[in-house]
C-alpha cells in the first residue's frame, strides 16, 4: 500500500500539469494523437521580430504531459503574426484561414503566415483553419483548435497529403 502511494506521489510530482489535447493528422507515421501549443517571439522571413504560436503534434495520446522529456513530437506548426513583442504579451490569433508556406520562417507582414515542419516531409504548403480560440479569465488564449489541409514531399519521394484536426491547450 505504501509503495503504491509513493509511486503515485512520484508520478504526480513529475507532471508539469500541462496536458495535450486530441489531434489526428493523416500522412504522418507514427500516428498523431495529441497536440499542445506554446507562444514564441522570433524573427519572421523579413527579419522583423514578431509574436507567434507553435502547435506541437505528438504520437502520445491525448492527456499526455506536453512538457515531458518523453513526449514524442512528430511535427510543429509555427504560426507567425505581424504583432511586435512588448511587455510580455502573447500573440492573439484570429479564427479563420492561415496559409501554410514552405518558407521557414514565413513572412507575416499581411497578418499571419504558417510553416509546417513534419518529420520525413518537406516543402509543406496548404492551409490551417483556426476554428476556435478559447480565452481564459485573464483574456489570454489558453487553447487553439483547428484543422489542417496540406501536402509536402516525402523524404522517400512523392506527394504526401497531411490533413486533420487538433485541439491544442497552451502548454506553458
N, C-alpha and C positions, 0 to 999 in steps of 0.2 A: 504494500500500500504506500509506504514512504518512498519507494523507488519510483512509482508511478507519479506521485505528487512532485518529486524532484525533477523528473523528466518533463512534466508539464510546465513547471516553473522555468526550466531552461528554454523550452520551445517558445514560451510567451516572451521571455526576456530577449530572445534573439530576433523577434519580429519587429519590423520598423513601424507597423501599424498602417502601412500603405498597401492596399491590395489592388490587384489588377481587375479589370472588368472583362466581360466576354468579347471575343473577337473571332472572326473567321476570314481567312483570305485564301482563295483558290490559287494554285500555281506555285505554292511555296512548300518545300519539304525540308524539315518536318512541318506538320500541320500547325498553323497559327491557332491558338486557343484563347489568348488574352492580350490585353493592351493596357498601357499606362501612359501618362503624359507628364512632361517636365517643361518648365519655361527656360528660355535661354536668351542671352544677349550676344550677338555675333555680327560680323560684317557680312552684308549681302554681296551679290555679284558686282555691284557698282562700288563697293568699298565703304558704303555707309554702315555705321553700327546701328543695328535695329533690334527690336524685341521679336521673339517668336516662341513657337511651341514645338516640341519634339514628341511625337506619338511613337512609343516603342511597342513592337509586336513580339510576343513571346510564344514559345511552344508549350510553356507551362499552362496549366488550367486556370480558369478564372478564379480569382480569390488568392492567387499566389502573391507573396511579398515581392512587390516590384522593385524594391531596393536591395533584394538579396543578391549576394555574390553568386548564387547558384541559379539565378534566373537565366533561362535560355533564350536570349534575344536573337531574333532572326531577321528583323527589318526595322528601319526607322523612317518615319515620315516627318520631315522637317518643314514646318510652315513658317516662312519669313513674312513679317509685316513691314510696312513703311513707318512704323511707330518708333520714334527715338527713345533711348533709355533715359531714365531720370527718376531720382527719388525712390528707387527700389520697386517701381511699378512693374507689372507684368503686361504682356500684350493682351489686348482684347480682340478676339476674333469675331467675325460676323457669320451668321448662318448663311449658307449658300455655297456656290461652286468656287473652287480654287484650282487653278491649273497646276498640274504636276509637270515639271520640265526636267530634261536631263542635266541642265546646268547645275553645278554644285560649287558654290552656293548660287541659288537663283537671285535675280534682281527683283526687288519688291517695290519699285517706285510707284506702281499703279495701285497699290493696296496690299495684296497678299500673293505670294507665289510659293510653291512647294517643290521639294526634291524628295524622291522616294529611293532610299538606299536599301537594297534587298540582297542578302547573301545569295550568290550564284546567278544574279540577274543584273544587267547593266543597261544604261540608256533608257530608263523608265520615263514614260510620259503618259499623261491621262488627266484624270480629274479626281479631286476629293470633294465630296459634298458634305459640309458640316450641317447636320440635320438638327442638332440640339446642343445648346451650351447651358450648363447649369451654373448659377451663381450662388455662392454661399452668403451668409448673413453680413459679411464684410464687403459684399458686392464684387468679389473676385471669382474668376472661374475655378470650379473645382471638379468639373467633368466635361469632356468633349465627346460628342457622339457623331458618327458619320458613316459614309460609305466611300469606297474607293473603286474606281473603274480605270484600269491602267494596263500597260503592256510594256515589256522590255525584251532584251535579247539575253537568252540563257547563255551561261559560260560554255555549255556544250553546243551552242548554236541553235538557231530557230527562235521564232517569236514566242514569248511566254506571257499570256494574259494573267494579270493579278487583280482579282476583284473580290470584294467582300464588304464586311461591316465591322465597326468597332465601337465599344463603349470604353473610354479611357479616363478613369479617375486620375486626378492630379496626384503624383507620387513625389511630393517634396514637402 
